[in-house]
Amino acid sequence: MENICGPHELKTSSPQRLHFQHDGNVLKSMSTVIGYIEYGTDVTIDIDASVLSSYSISLPISGQQELRKPNGCLMSDSSNGLIVSPYDQQELTIAGNCRKIQVAIKCVAMRQVLEELLQRSAEQPIVFETRISTNQGASAAWWRLVKYLLMELDQGRNFFGHVSIVRDIERALIKGLILSQPNNYSNELEGGAQTRCPTYLLKAKQFMHENASEELNLDDISRAAGVSRFKLAEDFKKYFGISPALYLKRFRLEAVRQALLEGGCNENITAVAMRWGFNHLGRFSSDYKKMFLEVPSKTVEQSRSH
């Protein structure tokens, strides 16, 4: 579980009765884990927000769990799931008869999909309302999607073996959570707070996406967009919050990470990095760690272990 969610402490008064079971599937494009979990006896999990690497969304099929935070307690049963966010100090108590669905979404994946929806960089991490209902509103539809995926992942392994299919499904799952569950970005995402992005900026982004493995500079991008270098740089920063060069670097880093996750031990890190335009490997490794909070070799190790 540490490999999936990050370090945490497990406590139980009956260690001899502990019977941990986790049956899950890894959607390899962004390392989302979806499955079932149970402990077999009452346990308490202490969560250190500073080291948690994933958002954990869980829903009891049987039994109950309770999440204690500084501002109070929340009970969770088959009608109400919980989102354990990596940015709060908290304690989760799980009853011995509790078997639950668990979806673990990496922080970097959550941020990536959020920024795609915002069409700009996200200055703050997304913070969700902790309780997520199963019987009303858009969140209920999200849980139905999760349950459908769990059933199909077990029965249609050949179908879900296609990376391009899983990539779209995984993004839809994360996007659905962001749009259905109230969070600190909900108002902006729902309501026209964002000015419509000019077509020439969308052209610039599309050009960068299609040619990210090539040598590109601001002149190339501005010619493809049909505007001056100055206007492109100024308006890109205005609408997306970052420069075209930084956007391109982030896109390339995400492409490298996706290749390493999907290729696992079959991918050579240096070859993948150079394929996406990173010729200075020391700088690449530093930028990668800064963005994903792990070195490239750790990503490969994670893919192999999953």
C-alpha angles and dihedrals in degrees: 000000000000087000090055104038107013132256118329138152123252119203130182135165091214107047092162089063095050110123107171118193128177121177110181149146126225117220094210101202092077102001096251110165120209124180149089130300137186135165103200094226138043110291137174122210119203110207121205105203093203094066104032110115101188144045108243116208115186139175125188115233087188132005127014143272133199129211117205119199131169090263097050147293132294125200118213129198137146090301098050129039128194135232112211103202121205091228102065133072104235148149126226121202115195123193118233092243093051118117113174147178112245129193116187116194120187116240092233091053092049091051093046094054091042091055090049089055094044093042088220140069118285111233094192130039115255113262117198131204101260100229115069115189125220099195108049142039130000093318089065089057089050091055090049088054090051092050091047091051092049091054094045096044088061095045104035107044094145091054093047091047089081106097094206091057094046091048092059093042092051093050091048090052093052094041090050091055093049093049098040103042119066112249142154091278098047096101093052093045094047105040129050092258086130119076114233110269114243116249094239091061091051088050090052092052093047091050091052092048093050095045102032093121091057131078104273134177135178092267091057092049095045091050090052090049093046097233137099123276090247095051092045093051094044097046095040089057091045096053103029102029095233138069122265090248093054091045090053092048092051091048090052093047091051089050090053092049092049091050091050093048093048096040098039114175091355091070123083108218095214093049093049093047093050091046088061096048102267105134097158100069097187091055091044092054091048093049091046093053092046092053101039101025091235137074119254093253089058090056090053091047090050092051092049094049093048 
